[in-house]
């Protein structure tokens, strides 16, 4: 079994987001947008739920934020908009 190098651990975007998230220096909206960008919709919705709970700024822009366009057809998105 080979050792995983520092470069290998950053080769997958989800691993990188996990490392950044562990620092707690960014809000859940940052990760929601990032997870959308790498195609991890379930993780994006988890972070949007967290953003809703924390009442972050992104909740005011859900209807118009273009980086969330790929989530609009999901029923979970409509649920967030109705709240």
URRA-V129181 format. One record per run of one state. SS is the DSSP state (hx for helix, st for strand, lp for the rest). FROM is the first residue (numbers start at 0). TO is the last residue. If there is no record, write none. Layout:
SS;FROM;TO + SS;FROM;TO
This chain:
lp;0;4 + hx;5;8 + lp;9;11 + hx;12;22 + lp;23;26 + hx;27;36 + lp;37;39 + hx;40;53 + lp;54;55 + hx;56;60 + lp;61;64 + hx;65;70 + lp;71;73 + hx;74;81 + lp;82;82
